[in-house]
Amino acid sequence: MIVILDFGSQYTQLIARRIREQNVYCEIHPFNIPPDQVKNMNPEGIILSGGPSSVLGESSPSVEPELFGWGIPVLGICYGLQLMAKLLGGEVENSNQSEYGRTEISIQQSNRFFESVATDRDLTVWMSHGDRVKSIPDGFEVLAVSENSPFAAVADTDKRLYGIQFHPEVTHTDQGIQILKNFVFGICGCAPDWNMESFKESKIRELKEAVGDEEVLCALSGGVDSTVTAVLLHKAIGEKLTCIFVDNGLLRKDEASKVINLFEKHYQINLVHIDAVEIFMDKLKGVSDPEQKRKIIGYEFINIFERESGKLKGIKYLAQGTLYPDVIESVSFKGPSDVIKSHHNVGGLPEDMKMELVEPLRELFKDEVRELGVALGLDDELVYRHPFPGPGLGIRILGEVTREKIEVLQEADHIVMEEIKKAGLYRKVWQSFAVLLPVKSVGVMGDARTYDWTIAIRCVSSKDAMTADWVHLPYDLLGKISNRIINEVRKINRVVYDITSKPPGTIEWE
């Protein structure tokens, strides 16, 4: 395992992802985790991330210097390099000329760290810093320099301590992956033996031991995370798992029946199906404000889940599909007293529920959850399905939500999905869907005047949903989707395509 101590860099999660892509397990922890906890993890290597602070500040985040004497390889990136230099007797200064963006470095000596990286001694890397190392500690030597950084890469090879001023984890750094591989494999001696098959087997054993003969309850939405959670648990504990599926009437076309068929008939998992469509429709009547709609949908889900779970006696554990980014964000690099956000729970379940949490996916990123789904034998159609918002179609219908509007949008959305799949684009885009706009316009259909609603098509590419760009769908595909919607979906006489990126827009309309 590689442990990353986080100092608040925007790239910290990217470091972990890059290492995991090499089939090496990696965890992120806040910089102020007690040293004993780090040591007890028995890591093969430690990485100090970058961060927005300056090591010259009085209250700048730091680590215990003893970490550098454990004999465990350490790599300091950007802020991590500067902190290492300062703690070990070097000097750091505020640079008169900051380096941001692509920068050329000159490799002075390759040794194991730059092995197989650059034959011409020059390398384009990604810099993002204002301070720089002025002098390096005793025992360190210079591996690379840049025009403004005389210590762009340094090392104390005897103690296996390395520091770089640039970010190898971003794609803008040429051969950055090779640099990380040199550290992880060549210096730390890690083996590339962490994969979803081994994770699946070890997690099943772990769940069996943790749960024992107790009953587990899982809230099921039909999405990737909750489905993988449920199937993994079922393989571990069998009939001791019970799932609750609340049908709020705001799902995709035929989705409720697919969920019921998959879990009851295919996997034969105990499923409590709650048809709550009437309840949600009644609560949403006359409501147009998007935030109010979200709150109503979340609140009613909690009420229904609490009521139904209360009918099930003797259940000790509640399973959630919490993912690793949620865990990371729940423990800020500034420490537990200053969190970025609390990690999500299933539908906003209340904290006072008298059940212990089971979170089998809490070590995984989203793409790794999909890999686990494949390892569990789930169909590709389910594993690679596009993200779907918690409030469902309630926030893809602008304005008041009614049964009629839901049926119209379900049909239009189904056509969008069908045509995107036929075009071979479904796995190539992040998300594609239809939105029902509260806009009516004049049209002519069959020589008759119409005055009907508008459907907006949204299709975006993204890696993490933090930013997104609209996809340049082929004109003939857009034409086919538009033609089918207008001809096959009643109450629609106009189709538009959303060409807004995020930012400034959001992926969802509400």
Secondary structure, 3 states (H helix, E strand, C coil): CEEEEECCCCCHHHHHHHHHCCCCCEEEEECCCCHHHHHHCCCCEEEECCCCCCCCCCCCCCCCHHHHHCCCCEEEECHHHHHHHHHCCCEEEEEEEEEEEEEEEEECCCCCCCCCCCCCCEEEEEEEEEEEEEECCCCCEEEEEECCCCCCEEEECCCCEEEECECCCCCCCCCHHHHHHHHHHHHCCCCCCCCHHHHHHHHHHHHHHHHCCCEEEEEECCCHHHHHHHHHHHHHHHHHEEEEEEECCCCCCCHHHHHHHHHHHHCCCEEEEEECHHHHHHHHCCCCCHHHHHHHHHHHHHHHHHHHHHCCCCEEEEECCCCHHHHHHHCCCCCCCCCCCCCCCHHHCCCCCCCEEECCCCCCCHHHHHHHHHHCCCCHHHHCCCCCCCCHHHHCECCCCCHHHHHHHHHHHHHHHHHHHHCCCHHHCCEEEEEEEEEEEEEEECCEEEEEEEEEEEEEECCCCCCEEECCCCHHHHHHHHHHHHHHCCCEEEEEECCCCECCCCCCCC
